[in-house]
Amino acid sequence: MDLVSPVLDVVTLICNCIGDRAASVRRLPESLRSLRTEMEKLSNVYKDVKERVELEENLEKKKSTHAVDGWIGRAEAMEMEVNELVENCDEEIQNKCLGNYCPGNCRARYKLAKMVPEKIDAVAALHTEGSNFEEVTVPLPSPQVFETPLEKPVGLDSPFEKAWKCLQDEKVGTIGIYGMGGVGKTTLLKKINNKFLQSSINAFDLVIWLVVSRSTNLERVQETILDRLGIPNERWKGREEERKAEEIRRALKTRKFLLLLDDIWDPLDLMRVGIPPLGDGNQSKIVFTTRSADVCGGMAAQKSIKVECLEEKEALSLFQAKVGEDTLNSHPDIPKLVEMVAKECKGLPLALIVIARAMASAKTPEEWERNLHKLRKYPKNLPGTENDLFSVLAFSYDSLPDEATKSCFLYCSLFPEDYQIPSEHLIQLWIGEGFLDEYDDIQEAKNQGGEIIEKLKHACLLQVGRSQLIVGKEFLKMHDVIRDMALWLACEKGKKKKKFVVEDGVGLIRAREVRKWKDAQKISLWNNTSIEELREPPHFPNIETTLYSRSVMESFPSGLFTNMSVIRVLDFSNNNKLRELPVEIGNLVTLQYLNLSNTGIKHLPVELKNLKKLRFLLLDDMFSLGPLPPQMVSNLSSLQMFSMQSSSYKVDEAMLLKELEQLEDINDISITLTSILPAQILFNSHKLQLSTTLLQLKDCRGVKQVQISPYVQKLKVGSCDELENLEIIGSEKEAVPSKFPRQQSFNLLLRVHIVRCRKLLNLNWLIDAPKLQSLDIAFCEMEKVVEDGKITKGSEIESCSSVFSRLISLTLNCMPKLKSIYGHALPFPSLKRIIVKYCPSLKKLPFDSSIAMNKKLEEIMGNQEWWDGLEWEDQTMIENLTPYFRPLKIYQVIHLTSTA
């Protein structure tokens, strides 16, 4: 029995084991059904997860999480394993090995039967894991730079090279790109952005592109940057400005970034945005575009790059590309017409593109000729001009700070295309129009006018002009497309076409055209010959301004000026054939500005004394003018500015000065004196001294010494053969003594012009003119302009640093004995232009080494022979200055000689 019991236990154990295995084998079909069910559940979850991942990757720029990637891989592997297991089980079931009592197959079938429940558990676990994913993706990491759409740029190589050089300069952190609307600033910024797409350029960890636009919104700026940085919304969405700034600061402070800001209209406070300060070794950069040079200053740009209009060849290339080969080849005459139309756009890319698109469908020369006429006369009538061109450019106008500045800008459109506008003349007109009426003092109004000019230049709405024939005067010009836009705005966006009437070079103006002016507010006629006689006096109830300038009109139709009830400004200047002033002008009681300069008028009607509101009377260069009517000037009770320079000798200068002295409001006099008596009247009248801003002494025979009023801003002395000394402080030997206290300096003196004063041996007193801007000397015998050792106050070093420190223009002409301008080398920090002609003894220029660093210097003009013979103490100086040298042209030589 002892042996039997253990044997029975073993047999029982074996039978139980065999029974369990047999049960597992018998349950295999049922287990397979459970596995298929679980696998189907897993497959559905797998599909759901994959769809979520694909949707979020495509729409939200995200990528799947590492956990999801791992799960998807395991699910796919599990599917393969399950499929293989099910296939093997199905094969065993079909063999029915157990029913055939095949011991080998039974063992394999049992092994399969044991694997199925394990897989069921594994599949169920994967199903549960996949069902519990709350997030299947995370935001993609931001690329270094996003590409911006950009057509092939034209004509931006030079500003791009400047900007790229600045980006490579460790000392430059902030770069401002400015220029007029439509000139290509955004295109340049896009070119910079896309340059970083090149794999070989890894200058920055991150390049951020941001359009700021006109209505700067700090919150929008912050949110755009936060989104670009990929910071999760829950960390900043709906939070206050400071929290958003902190998130931006935290993300950027350890990264080397390039921030590209397009279209800034006002300085942007980057600290408030959250941009960390540049520097501290991180070498991050900021580049921005703007239409205003003032914004460059407000953004503390270390470098400012101006984008100019395209050169003529580049402009034509861009225009042709936009017109298309099909149109260019449609007729042999069209390429020439295309060139003419492109020239009208004056190199402004936006204008070239808009006009080209408008004309691309024109396939005949006749269509192009009609469109060219429209462009010249009625540009707003071309398709797209108003909405795509003028409206875009008008944003610059809308951003001007006040109505006075806007009015001053629109006024510039009254001048012809390509006209060089004298800034002084323009400011006088603005004051006459009443744009600057808040200033009672003429000088204050002039200063404000100068500030407005600077604002318009900085806004790229006015440009610095240049007259090759006149030195020492500032000229302005308006781009033709900007001018067309200004006229469109002035005429209420084209709704009132005749509000501003500007005619240039039309010859005879017909009476029917004059009748159309009844609704006009301002009329500007240039380079015209005459106006047709009128059957009856026209009515101009709204006309405030009439400019008849640079024309050859000998007279005006009778009654033309009879019915101008609100007229303020009349300008007849530069009509040298005009011999007679219409008498009815004396009845224009609202008139405030009258300019008759450089006309051939012989007599002024006595009726002018009725102009009680007249504030400006300008009578310069009126060489045919006879004596003024007695008491005419003194009856102009509102007169504030009077100018009579280089006019007729027939005018009684002494009587004129006495009448001017009677005027209560006079505070700006420009006058030419030709004898001692009127000079004595001037220098012995404190009121006249205070009021005289420009003094010209001409042909003053017998005068040896003159004391100049310290209030003079411009001084001209010509053909005074006996004059030996000009000074502030006189002596008992003065030919023109003054009874008033002596002043010690010419703090207001800006311009000096000395011609044909052969006994005047120096201008030492210029040391006491610290604000002098322009100095012209011609046909004098002096050897030195300022003698050595003539420092009158302070230490030599201090005085030298201020001498000529404001000088912008220096002209020396026909001075054979001149050897020295000044005894010491000077920095000339403001000098732009120096002209030297026929000064063979002048072998040295008084420049110190800093002149090479003067970024304002534009040119040095003279004879090539004189330039080649100059002596230089420092060889590097000539190397630095030679690029600025320009040989004088023939017409410039003639002009310099004739004006002397």
Order of alpha helices (4+ residues) and beta strands (2+ residues): alpha-alpha-beta-alpha-alpha-beta-alpha-beta-alpha-beta-alpha-alpha-beta-alpha-beta-alpha-beta-alpha-alpha-alpha-alpha-alpha-alpha-alpha-beta-alpha-alpha-beta-beta-alpha-beta-beta-alpha-beta-beta-beta-beta-beta-beta-beta-alpha-beta-alpha-alpha-beta-beta-beta-beta-beta-beta-alpha-beta-beta-beta-alpha-alpha-beta-alpha
